[in-house]
Amino acid sequence: MTAAKRIPCSDQSLARDDPMYGTASAGSSWVLLELSGAWGPSAFLQSPTCIDPQLGRAIVRRVEKAGMRIAAIRRHGRRPDIPRWRWYIAHSGVGSEALHHGEVEGPDGFLELALDGSDGQLSTDPLIAICSHGKHDQCCAVRGRSACGAIAAEYPEFTWECSHLGGDRFAATMLVLPEGLCYGRVDSTDSAGLVRLYLEGRLDNRFLRGRTSLPHAVQAAQYFARERYGDDRIDALHPLHVERGEHLIRVLLDGQAGPIEVILHEELSEPLLSQCHAQVAGQVRVFTLGTLGLVDA
């Protein structure tokens, strides 16, 4: 089956019922830069109407050298006649979450930003970024823009379209900063409702892929603990200890009634196409639950 005739990767993933937990994109610090025009397959390297590719490459190299994740953002809807160059820098470590924002006069200014965010102001509002990067994957264009429109209708100041976040098969994907909460399939639920929950300090375990600053095994362990105990607080179930064995991982979480021990098995899926343009099927990591329970005092 050719890519043009292939069933979209997100539809295939839904049909397989791929688990989303434990799949959040890795990143404890994020740099999001406004590029308000049309994006190519790589937003910073192949979008000449937005940014000179050489400048884009230099910005990406600087950010990645600092061990940070980078993404382009733009407002949903009609593109402005005069571009703006706003930026956000988020640090998403548990207990040290912070989101700074500011604006520069032109794209050259992005290259000079202090990556700790000190050039800007500390934000008291979240940033909601929904991947709508159609040149990267058609599912992100169709599902992402739909979800972004629904969220922007209720929370226009928080909401941005963003470039590739990873996990195209889980489109529409959403990132909530500064905590780094990564959601999937948000177009299949009340997407604005996920933001309302967030503002109450809560999350929806059904659609949460995990927190980007945490190891994937911890993301999975938190999913199973929330499913068992019904704790939907964002500020909960912090990891206390992680111990890895052969195909088995022990995660200790800080529960309300005491430490929770989660034993996970690490497996590989059947070969699948994780993106619409993928040509070769590959296996992906999957965590399954072994045992879960409170640790005896």
Residue, then its C-alpha position, 0 to 999 in steps of 0.5 A: m500500500t503506498a503512502a498516498k493510499r495508506i490509512p492514516c497512522s492515527d487511524q491505524s493506532l486507534a484500530r490497534d488500540d495502541p497504549m499511550y501511557g509512557t510515550a511522552s516526548a522526552g524533555s525537561s526544558w523547552v524553547l518555543l519560538e514564534l514562526s507565524g508563517a507556513w512551516g516546511p517538513s522541518a519548521f526551522l530548517q525548511s520554512p524560508t518564508c518564516i526564517d532563514p534556514q541558516l539562522g534556523r539551523a544555528i538556533v536549533r544547534r544552540v538549543e539542542k547543545a544545551g540539552m533542551r527541546i525546541a519547537a515552533i509555535r504560531r497562533h491558530g487561525r489567520r496569519p498576521d500581516i506583520p509577524r511577531w517574534r514571541w518566545y517561551i522557555a519552560h523548565s518542567g522538572v518536578g517541583s521546579e516548574a517555571l515558564h518565562h516569556g518575552e518578545v524580540e524584534g526579529p528572528d535574529g534575536f532568538l539566537e541571543l536569548a538567555l536559555d534560562g529565561s531570564d531575558g523575559q518575564l515569569s508567566t503565571d499562565p500556562l502554554i497549551a501547544i497542539c501539534s498542527h505540523g501538517k508538512h510533517d504528518q497529515c494526521c497532525a494537520v487534520r486532527g491537530r488543527s481541529a483540537c486547537g480550534a476548540i481549545a483556542a475558542e475557550y482559551p485564546e491567550f494560552t493556546w498555540e499551534c506547534s511543530h512536531l512533538g513526537g507520537d504522530r500516531f497519537a494525533a492530536t497531540m498536546l503539550v501543557l507547559p510548564e509542567g510538560l504534560c503530554y496528551g494524545r488523541v485530544d481531538s477525540t474528547d472535550s479538548a478544552g475540558l482537558v485545559r479546564l482540568y489542568l487549571e484545577g490542578r487535575l489531569d485526565n489519565r485516559f489521554l495523558r501520555g506522561r510528563t516529559s521530564l520523567p523517564h518513560a517507565v515512571q510515566a507508565a507506573q504513574y498511569f497504572a497507579r492513577e488507574r488503580y487509586g483514582d488520584d487525578r492530581i497533577d502534583a501527585l505520585h512523584p517517583l521515589h526510586v527506580e530500579r531496572g532489571e532484565h525486562l523488569i522495572r521496579v518503580l516506587l511512587d509517593g502515594q497518599a496512603g504511603p509508597i506505591e510499588v509498581i512492577l513493570h514488564e518492558e516489551l516490544s510491540e508488533p511492527l507498526l508504522s508510527q508515522c504516515h510517511a514511514q516506509v518501514a515498520g518498526q517495533v516500539r517499546v510497551f510497558t505492561l503491569g506486573t504487580l502494583g500495591l502499597v508498600d508495607a510499613 
